Amino acid sequence: MAEEEKAPIKIVKKKGHGGHHGGAWKVAYADFVTAMMALFIVLWVLSQSDEVKEAVAHYFKDPVGFSAKSSGVIGQGRKDSGKKNNVVTKSISMREFEQKKFEELKLQLQKDLGKNKAFIKLAGQVKIEMVDEGLRIEMMDRKNNYFFDIGSANLKPAARKLLHEIGAKLKTLKNKIVIEGHTDARKFVRDNGGYTNFELSADRANAARRALIAGGLPVSQIDEVRGYADRRLRDPKHPYSLVNRRISIIIKYGE
């Protein structure tokens, strides 16, 4: 009996089926899924607009989704971008529409100059072209002084009639008008230096303004009257050239 009590006791551990796997694979799988999700997020962000990218950056700085430049959640950037794109698209469409109107006006004026006997002598002195501000009509003087006498702001009859015709055409556009007066580089001083090319160019521009209004152009369409003297020479290489003595009428693009 004593010998049986002293006999060693053997404990046999039974290996279960899960001993070959454990839980390490779950951790590895979770890491893999997380990495893939991060990759997809990066790819998505790269494909978005600058506004969305900026919103994402602000989101990570402020997890609530708000920041100084974002008044809402991340998706707000896409909405704002859509609005901006719509505004830009509309602006481009309006610019193209106005360009077509200006081209039609240009052709009409050129046609009138060519067929009207009163304007035949002036046809070579009127240049119509597109510029950054809109459509520019320039009336350049020549040696016969068809528009103004030397040192005077009094319009000659043919020039006045031409401006009446232009005024009647411009009133149908509703665009704002800028009128500029220019002189050549010859010094013009009168009244002991109190009246210079600046005053002369401004007075000529205002004389053109009055003639346009007499032709039917509403006063409300006049946006600016500028007197540049010889600061905007048309032919800088020949500052005394008569082509520098001119009146410019600019039909501006809409805002």
C-alpha positions in Angstrom: 0.0 0.0 0.0 2.8 2.3 0.8 4.5 1.5 -2.5 1.4 2.4 -4.4 1.3 5.8 -2.7 5.0 6.5 -3.7 4.4 5.7 -7.4 4.9 8.8 -9.6 1.9 10.4 -11.1 2.1 11.1 -14.9 0.0 14.0 -16.3 -0.7 13.7 -20.0 -1.6 16.9 -21.9 -3.9 16.4 -24.8 -3.2 18.7 -27.8 -6.2 20.3 -29.2 -6.9 21.1 -32.9 -6.2 24.8 -32.5 -2.6 24.3 -31.4 -1.4 24.4 -35.0 -2.8 28.0 -35.6 -3.0 30.3 -32.6 -4.2 34.0 -33.0 -1.1 35.6 -34.7 -2.8 35.3 -38.1 -5.6 37.5 -37.0 -3.2 40.3 -36.1 -1.4 40.1 -39.4 -4.7 40.1 -41.3 -5.9 43.2 -39.5 -2.7 45.0 -40.3 -3.1 44.0 -44.0 -6.7 45.4 -44.1 -5.7 48.6 -42.4 -2.8 49.1 -44.9 -5.1 48.5 -47.8 -7.7 51.0 -46.5 -5.0 53.6 -46.0 -3.8 53.0 -49.6 -7.3 53.4 -51.0 -7.8 56.7 -49.0 -4.5 58.0 -50.4 -5.5 57.1 -54.0 -8.9 58.7 -53.5 -7.4 62.0 -52.1 -4.9 62.2 -55.0 -7.8 62.0 -57.5 -9.7 64.9 -55.8 -9.6 68.6 -56.4 -7.3 71.0 -54.5 -10.2 72.1 -52.4 -10.9 68.5 -51.2 -7.2 67.9 -50.5 -7.1 71.1 -48.4 -10.2 70.0 -46.6 -8.7 66.6 -45.8 -5.5 68.2 -44.5 -7.6 70.5 -42.2 -9.6 67.5 -41.1 -6.5 65.7 -39.7 -5.5 68.9 -38.0 -9.0 69.3 -36.6 -10.7 65.9 -36.5 -14.1 67.4 -35.9 -14.0 68.4 -39.5 -13.9 72.2 -39.1 -11.1 74.7 -39.5 -10.4 78.3 -40.2 -10.8 77.6 -44.0 -13.6 75.0 -43.9 -17.0 75.7 -42.4 -18.2 72.1 -42.6 -17.3 68.5 -43.2 -14.7 67.3 -45.7 -17.3 66.9 -48.4 -17.9 70.7 -48.3 -14.8 71.2 -50.4 -16.3 69.4 -53.4 -19.5 71.5 -53.2 -17.6 74.8 -53.1 -15.4 73.6 -56.0 -18.5 72.9 -58.0 -19.9 76.4 -57.4 -16.6 78.0 -58.4 -16.3 75.9 -61.5 -19.9 76.9 -62.5 -19.0 80.6 -62.0 -15.9 80.3 -64.1 -17.7 78.4 -66.8 -20.5 81.0 -66.9 -17.9 83.8 -67.0 -16.2 82.2 -70.0 -19.5 81.7 -71.8 -20.5 85.3 -71.3 -17.0 86.5 -72.6 -17.4 84.4 -75.7 -21.0 85.7 -76.2 -19.8 89.3 -75.9 -16.9 88.7 -78.3 -19.3 87.6 -80.9 -21.4 90.7 -80.4 -18.3 92.9 -80.7 -17.3 91.1 -83.9 -20.7 91.8 -85.3 -20.4 95.5 -84.3 -17.0 95.7 -85.8 -18.2 94.3 -89.2 -21.2 96.6 -89.1 -19.1 99.7 -88.5 -16.6 98.8 -91.2 -19.5 98.3 -93.6 -21.0 101.6 -92.8 -17.7 103.4 -93.2 -17.3 101.7 -96.6 -20.7 102.5 -98.1 -21.4 105.9 -96.5 -19.9 108.7 -98.7 -19.7 111.0 -95.6 -17.3 108.6 -94.0 -15.2 107.4 -97.0 -12.4 109.9 -96.2 -12.4 108.8 -92.6 -12.3 105.0 -93.3 -8.5 104.8 -93.3 -8.3 106.7 -90.1 -10.6 104.5 -88.0 -9.2 101.3 -86.6 -11.4 98.7 -84.9 -9.8 95.9 -82.9 -10.2 93.6 -79.9 -8.1 94.4 -76.8 -8.0 93.1 -73.3 -10.7 95.5 -72.1 -13.1 94.7 -74.9 -13.6 96.3 -78.4 -11.6 99.4 -79.2 -12.5 102.0 -81.9 -9.7 104.4 -82.6 -10.1 107.6 -84.6 -6.5 108.6 -85.6 -5.9 112.1 -87.0 -3.9 112.8 -90.2 -2.2 115.8 -91.8 -5.6 117.2 -92.9 -6.8 117.3 -89.3 -10.1 115.6 -90.0 -11.1 115.3 -86.4 -9.7 118.4 -84.5 -7.8 121.5 -85.4 -4.3 121.8 -84.0 -4.4 122.7 -80.4 -8.3 122.6 -80.3 -10.9 120.3 -78.8 -13.6 121.4 -81.3 -14.8 118.5 -83.3 -15.1 118.9 -87.1 -18.5 118.1 -88.7 -17.4 114.8 -90.3 -15.9 113.6 -87.0 -19.0 114.7 -85.1 -21.3 112.8 -87.6 -19.2 109.7 -87.3 -19.4 109.8 -83.5 -23.2 110.2 -83.7 -23.3 107.1 -85.8 -21.1 105.1 -83.3 -23.2 106.3 -80.4 -26.4 105.0 -82.0 -24.7 101.6 -82.5 -23.3 101.4 -79.0 -26.6 102.1 -77.2 -27.9 98.7 -78.2 -25.1 96.8 -76.4 -25.6 98.1 -72.8 -21.9 97.7 -72.1 -19.9 100.3 -70.3 -17.9 102.7 -72.4 -14.4 104.3 -71.8 -13.3 107.3 -73.9 -9.7 108.2 -74.1 -7.9 111.3 -75.6 -4.3 111.1 -76.8 -1.8 113.6 -78.2 1.6 113.2 -79.9 4.8 114.2 -78.1 4.9 117.8 -79.3 4.8 120.1 -76.3 1.7 122.1 -76.1 1.6 124.9 -73.5 -0.9 127.6 -73.3 -1.9 130.2 -70.6 1.6 130.2 -69.0 1.8 126.5 -68.6 -1.7 126.0 -67.1 -3.0 124.2 -70.2 -1.0 121.3 -71.5 -1.4 118.2 -73.6 -3.1 116.6 -70.6 -5.8 119.1 -70.6 -6.1 119.0 -74.4 -6.4 115.2 -74.5 -9.0 115.2 -71.7 -11.0 118.0 -73.5 -11.0 116.1 -76.7 -12.1 112.9 -75.0 -15.0 114.9 -73.4 -15.9 116.4 -76.8 -16.2 112.8 -78.2 -18.3 111.9 -75.1 -20.8 114.7 -75.8 -21.0 113.7 -79.5 -21.6 110.0 -78.6 -24.4 111.0 -76.2 -25.9 113.3 -78.9 -26.0 110.2 -81.1 -28.1 108.3 -78.6 -25.6 106.7 -76.2 -27.1 106.9 -72.6 -25.0 108.8 -70.1 -25.2 105.8 -67.7 -23.1 103.8 -70.1 -20.1 106.2 -69.8 -17.7 104.6 -67.3 -14.6 106.7 -67.7 -13.2 109.6 -69.6 -9.4 109.6 -69.7 -6.8 112.1 -70.9 -3.4 110.5 -71.5 -1.5 113.3 -73.3 1.5 111.5 -74.9 1.8 108.7 -72.3 0.2 106.0 -74.5 1.7 106.6 -77.9 0.4 104.3 -80.6 3.7 104.6 -82.5 6.4 104.9 -79.8 9.2 104.8 -82.4 7.8 108.0 -83.9 6.5 110.1 -81.0 5.6 113.0 -83.3 3.6 110.9 -85.7 0.0 112.1 -86.3 -1.3 108.6 -85.6 -0.6 109.3 -81.9 -3.2 112.1 -82.0 -6.4 110.1 -81.6 -9.6 109.3 -79.7 -10.1 105.8 -78.4 -13.5 104.4 -77.6 -13.4 101.2 -75.7 -16.5 99.0 -75.3 -15.8 97.0 -72.1 -16.6 93.4 -71.4 -19.3 92.9 -68.8 -18.0 92.4 -65.2 
